[in-house]
């Protein structure tokens, strides 16, 4: 009799265990998974300021996220880290995720976080202090220092095309290291160079002259990128991540003086500009336009940097904004 009771109890336990296990599995499947740590890569540039403000002000924590910002020295390092699964996503220019996707590495642009407005620039073509009274056509023929086969070259070609200067009349001098590019410009080793902010403003303060810049042209959009795997695993976490960044952007726009110290430290503002360089105004997160994305895509095809022709939907992941 005892054995029968024990067998019955064991049978009930097994049935209950199976039911509870199935119910728990169902709950897990219905509940969006939140990662223990979200590792997100960036380089220390002005456009990445909302990331640092969101971390410093606790906006990520408010969303239930533990975000670890991983700093890189170059876009290539970020690409390698994302491709190998070391990070969930990254902040960067609009070009590099297109190259990754074209080469079979599953990544998507989920949002644009910055683009130059009428009153603010992020890149400029400048002449050296010794190259007085030279115009765009002259410096284009003599040579402009930049990084070839990358966003800086794309910017130069598009900026000069807007002034009726064709690619065949543009000489580019490949200087990938930006601080060295600045030094070469100031010492007149090159007569012109493309520089990002805040180094463009620093060069002007030292006597260089800006001939053209990217303000209000829609050319230098910066974006947030996640791996396809991460998008499938943690869609709700990515939306929460964007809520925190939206709050950080609003905070920056409303309290520019309060974020200056963070900007100076995290975005590597040169000491002579730390008290005066204007705080960028950040727009709301949005999906980059099809025109912006496809123009970069088509340029990459023309340059044969990528071989695969892609559609806008292959490069963009919609539905992850809050």
C-alpha positions in Angstrom: 0.0 0.0 0.0 2.8 2.3 0.9 4.5 1.6 -2.5 1.3 2.5 -4.3 1.0 5.8 -2.4 4.6 6.7 -3.2 4.1 5.8 -6.8 1.0 8.0 -7.0 2.8 10.9 -5.3 5.7 10.6 -7.7 3.3 10.5 -10.6 1.6 13.7 -9.4 5.0 15.4 -8.8 6.0 14.5 -12.3 2.8 15.8 -13.8 3.0 19.0 -11.7 6.7 19.4 -12.6 6.0 19.1 -16.2 3.1 21.6 -16.0 5.2 24.1 -14.0 8.2 23.6 -16.4 5.9 24.3 -19.4 4.3 27.3 -17.7 7.7 28.7 -16.8 8.9 28.2 -20.4 5.8 30.0 -21.6 6.4 32.9 -19.3 10.1 33.2 -20.4 9.0 33.1 -24.0 6.5 35.9 -23.5 8.8 38.1 -21.4 11.3 40.2 -23.3 14.8 39.2 -22.3 17.0 41.9 -20.8 20.8 41.3 -21.1 22.9 41.3 -17.9 25.3 43.7 -19.5 24.8 45.6 -22.8 28.3 46.3 -24.3 28.0 49.2 -26.7 31.0 50.6 -28.6 31.9 54.1 -29.6 34.8 56.4 -30.4 35.2 59.6 -28.3 33.7 62.1 -30.7 31.2 65.0 -30.2 28.2 63.1 -31.7 28.6 60.4 -29.1 27.9 62.8 -26.2 24.4 61.4 -25.4 25.9 58.0 -24.6 28.1 59.4 -21.9 25.4 61.7 -20.5 22.9 58.8 -20.3 25.5 56.7 -18.4 26.6 59.6 -16.1 23.0 60.7 -15.3 21.7 57.2 -14.7 19.3 57.2 -17.6 20.3 53.7 -18.7 19.7 52.4 -15.1 16.3 54.1 -15.1 15.4 51.8 -18.0 16.6 48.7 -16.2 19.8 48.4 -18.3 23.4 47.9 -17.3 25.2 49.5 -20.3 28.9 49.3 -20.6 30.4 51.8 -23.0 33.4 50.4 -24.7 35.8 53.0 -26.2 37.7 52.3 -29.4 40.4 54.3 -31.2 39.1 53.6 -34.7 36.1 52.4 -36.7 38.0 49.3 -37.8 38.4 48.2 -34.1 34.7 48.7 -33.6 33.8 46.7 -36.7 36.0 43.8 -35.6 34.5 43.8 -32.1 30.9 43.8 -33.5 31.7 41.2 -36.0 33.2 38.9 -33.4 30.3 39.4 -31.0 32.3 41.2 -28.4 29.8 44.1 -28.4 26.1 44.3 -29.0 26.2 47.4 -31.2 28.0 50.7 -31.7 27.8 54.3 -32.6 29.5 55.5 -35.8 29.2 56.9 -39.3 26.6 55.7 -41.8 29.2 54.0 -44.0 30.8 51.2 -42.0 27.6 49.2 -41.2 26.8 49.1 -44.9 30.3 47.6 -45.7 29.8 45.0 -42.9 26.3 44.0 -44.2 27.6 43.8 -47.8 30.3 41.4 -46.6 27.8 39.0 -45.0 28.1 40.3 -41.4 24.6 40.7 -40.0 24.2 44.2 -38.7 21.5 46.9 -39.1 21.2 50.6 -38.6 18.5 51.2 -36.1 18.5 55.0 -35.7 20.3 58.2 -36.7 21.3 60.3 -33.6 22.9 63.3 -35.3 23.2 65.3 -38.4 24.5 68.8 -39.1 22.0 71.6 -38.9 22.2 75.1 -40.4 24.2 76.5 -37.4 26.5 73.6 -36.7 29.1 71.7 -38.7 31.0 68.5 -38.1 33.5 68.5 -41.0 35.3 71.3 -42.9 37.9 71.5 -45.7 40.5 74.0 -44.5 43.6 75.6 -46.1 46.8 76.0 -44.1 47.7 79.4 -42.7 50.4 79.7 -45.3 48.1 79.0 -48.2 46.6 82.4 -48.5 43.8 83.3 -50.9 43.5 79.8 -52.4 40.0 78.7 -53.5 38.4 75.3 -53.7 39.5 74.6 -57.2 43.1 75.3 -56.5 43.3 73.2 -53.3 41.4 70.4 -55.0 44.1 70.3 -57.7 47.0 70.6 -55.3 45.7 67.9 -52.9 43.5 67.6 -49.9 44.6 65.4 -46.9 42.0 62.9 -45.9 41.3 59.3 -45.3 40.7 57.4 -48.5 38.0 54.9 -49.2 36.1 56.1 -46.1 33.5 58.7 -45.1 36.0 61.6 -45.3 36.6 60.9 -49.0 32.9 60.6 -49.6 32.4 64.0 -47.9 35.0 65.7 -50.0 33.7 64.4 -53.2 30.1 65.4 -52.4 31.1 68.8 -51.0 33.2 69.7 -54.1 30.6 68.3 -56.5 28.1 70.8 -55.0 30.5 73.5 -56.2 30.7 72.0 -59.7 34.2 70.4 -59.1 34.2 66.9 -60.5 36.1 63.9 -59.0 38.6 63.9 -61.9 39.8 67.3 -60.8 40.3 66.3 -57.1 43.6 65.1 -55.8 43.4 63.3 -52.4 46.4 62.7 -50.1 45.8 59.7 -47.8 46.5 60.7 -44.2 44.3 58.5 -42.0 45.6 59.7 -38.6 43.6 62.9 -37.8 46.0 64.5 -35.4 48.9 64.0 -37.9 46.6 65.4 -40.6 46.1 68.5 -38.5 49.9 68.9 -37.9 50.6 68.5 -41.6 48.0 71.2 -42.4 49.4 73.7 -39.8 53.0 73.1 -40.9 52.0 73.5 -44.6 53.1 70.0 -45.5 49.7 69.9 -47.2 47.9 72.9 -48.5 44.4 71.7 -47.4 42.8 69.0 -45.3 39.4 67.7 -44.2 39.1 67.9 -40.4 36.3 67.0 -38.0 35.1 69.2 -35.1 36.5 70.3 -32.7 39.9 70.1 -34.6 38.5 72.2 -37.5 37.7 75.1 -35.0 41.2 74.6 -33.4 42.8 74.9 -36.8 40.9 78.1 -37.5 42.0 79.6 -34.2 45.6 78.9 -35.3 45.2 80.6 -38.7 43.7 78.0 -41.0 40.8 79.0 -43.2 37.6 77.0 -43.8 36.6 77.0 -47.4 33.5 74.7 -47.2 31.8 72.6 -44.5 29.0 70.0 -44.1 26.4 72.1 -42.3 22.8 71.6 -43.5 23.8 69.2 -46.2 22.7 65.8 -44.8 26.0 64.2 -45.6 27.5 63.3 -42.2 24.8 61.5 -40.4 25.9 59.4 -37.4 24.0 56.2 -36.5 23.3 53.6 -33.9 24.0 50.0 -35.1 23.2 46.6 -33.6 23.9 43.0 -34.7 21.1 41.0 -36.2 21.4 38.5 -33.5 21.1 41.1 -30.7 18.1 42.7 -32.5 16.3 39.3 -32.4 17.3 38.5 -28.8 16.7 41.8 -27.1 14.2 44.0 -29.0 12.7 45.5 -25.8 16.2 46.2 -24.4 17.1 48.2 -27.5 14.0 50.2 -27.3 14.8 51.0 -23.6 18.3 51.9 -24.7 16.9 54.4 -27.2 14.6 55.9 -24.5 17.6 56.6 -22.4 19.4 58.2 -25.3 16.4 60.3 -26.1 16.3 61.6 -22.5 20.0 62.3 -22.6 19.6 64.3 -25.8 16.8 66.4 -24.3 18.9 66.9 -21.2 21.9 68.2 -23.3 19.7 70.5 -25.3 18.1 72.0 -22.1 21.2 72.1 -19.9 24.2 72.7 -22.2 26.3 74.3 -19.5 25.9 71.3 -17.2 27.2 68.8 -19.7 30.3 70.8 -20.7 32.6 69.0 -18.3 31.4 65.6 -19.6 31.9 66.7 -23.2 35.4 68.0 -22.5 36.4 64.8 -20.8 34.7 62.1 -22.8 34.7 63.7 -26.3 38.4 64.8 -26.0 37.9 68.6 -26.5 41.3 70.3 -26.9 42.2 72.4 -23.9 42.1 75.8 -25.7 38.4 75.1 -26.7 37.1 73.6 -23.4 35.5 76.8 -22.3 34.1 78.1 -25.6 33.3 75.3 -28.0 29.5 75.2 -28.6 27.6 72.2 -27.2 25.9 70.4 -30.1 22.2 70.4 -30.4 20.8 66.9 -30.7 17.7 66.0 -32.7 15.3 63.3 -31.8 16.3 59.8 -32.8 15.0 58.9 -36.2 15.5 56.3 -39.0 17.9 57.8 -41.5 16.2 58.6 -44.8 16.4 56.3 -47.8 18.1 59.0 -49.8 20.9 59.4 -47.3 21.5 55.7 -47.0 21.3 54.9 -50.7 23.6 57.7 -51.7 26.3 56.3 -49.5 25.5 52.8 -50.7 25.8 53.8 -54.4 29.1 55.6 -53.7 30.5 52.5 -52.1 29.5 50.5 -55.2 31.1 53.1 -57.5 34.3 52.9 -55.5 34.0 49.0 -55.6 34.4 49.0 -51.8 31.4 46.8 -51.8 30.4 44.4 -54.5 26.8 43.6 -53.4 23.9 45.8 -54.3 21.5 46.1 -51.4 18.1 47.5 -50.7 17.3 50.1 -48.1 15.4 47.5 -46.0 18.4 45.2 -46.0 20.4 47.9 -44.3 17.8 49.4 -41.9 15.9 47.8 -39.0 12.7 49.7 -38.3 10.6 49.4 -35.2 13.2 49.7 -32.5 12.6 53.4 -31.6 10.5 54.1 -28.5 
